[in-house]
Amino acid sequence: MLAVGRDRARDAGYMPAPGAPYLCEDHGDRLREECGVFGIFGHDDAAALTALGLHALQHRGQEAAGIVTFDGTHFHSERRLGLVGDNFNKAEVIGRLKGHIALGHNRYSTTGDTVLRNVQPLFADLDSGGFAVAHNGNLTNALSLRRELVSSGAICQSTSDTEVMLHLISRSRRRLIVERFVDALLQIEGAYALVCLTNDMLIGARDPIGIRPLVLGKLGPSYVLTSETCALDIVGAEFVREVENGEIVVITKDGIESHRPFPRRPARPCIFEYIYFARPDSIVGGRNVYVMRKQMGVELARETPAAADVAIPIPDSGVPAAIGYSQESGLPFELGIIRNHYVGRTFIEPEQRIRQLGVKLKHSANAAAVRGNRIVLIDDSVVRGTTSKKIVQMMFEAGAREVHFRVACPPITHPDFYGIDTPRTTELLAANMGVEEMCRFIGATSLAFLSVDGVYRALGYDRREERNPQFTDHCFTGDYPTSLTDQNGPAHAGQLSLLSEVS
Ligand code: AMP
């Protein structure tokens, strides 16, 4: 394991020098995605079930969706910008996606360039036949690999890191497709939960430490591979098990096989799945996400009590933690903010000035629960501070006497390179300000965060005990669990220009 600490990230330009100004800047055109994947093998309604699965995973990606199927003779593909429900709701679309094997993907990205060619599953005609790939995560050496591929003559169709996988598989000298896939995996770094489809198999793979989630389910005789259990529930599939870290699962008409090509290492799943990403009804790592978030609220109330009258969540992400906070503190739980469900997640708007509008579009004050009260306002996380600043102001305008802001995770001080889109350090509020300064910035009466130990306690562990599992928690600790070739190596300097050439 290579821990890449704060100094290496700073040297690479991702950490500001101490005292550098806090800049809320555009994301630029970067490879960064959090996504949902769903694949099913051996079902007459494979495409319709995949559309349902993607609908349940809509929270993981709202920018675009795609489905690829195989009908015994041909591959079929539909890739669309926008929500699953708006694009895969018609019998004619599903009808075109014939076949008993299907693979789907929801894309969430903040790259400035939203184009169809980046929408997954990506498909290639290899000499062995068609191959489609859907990826959740982010490869930390994709740009370096891509640079090598391009210089040796490869033509890239997309700006997606996932396309590198197709090239590596295509170039492998191995005979069997699974061997070629393994060959490609041995060259990539970073976070991946991959599901791939060929004319006779569905393949799933998780990176060596299992940063991003992937579960195996069964629906009658059919197998399902997907990001979260909520996608199994919607199609009525039973949960079989998680795909393990470093495991490759191959599903064919003869059943299921498992391969482990990497040296065994302890798993380090991403802690942010519990904090923000996964849907609350999903079971991740054997734990119900809702129960974990509520427990984070309990720990938050214990660590950071506030003299107040009511506990108010920032909906929807802050609701479970606020229930926990209310139960532990005895403060009544009130809906002081009403969320409009017809706008996407705030982050979906790529530019800061639009994101600010998005906060207003999305949340309104419910003055009846706020006026005259000292409120504790609870959210799951603060990233740029855009949401918190607007909502604190909104609470005071609605008549709150005091606004005590409580955050059910630690300050996010380090950027993410594994696909969760916590942006450059210059855009992370907590990387640029101490708690007091952040409190002034968002305009709250007081501000406090859950400690890293508190998050682990909520998940049932004492962080200091060696034998307890560790999570991927670099956002709070700076402990990056993989090498960061693109960020630390020479490819870093070429990152933007490489992308701008193809955008
Ligand atoms: P901000 O307004 O930039 O501080 O963002 C904080 C809000 O975004 C919180 O309400 C979180 O629920 C949500 N959030 C946290 N992390 C992410 C992420 N990686 N992508 C999208 N939204 C996020």
Residues whose N, C-alpha, C, O or C-beta is under 5 A from the ligand:
A	BS01	AMP	Y276 S317 F347 D379 D380 S381 V382 V383 R384 G385 T386 T387 S388 I420 D421 T422
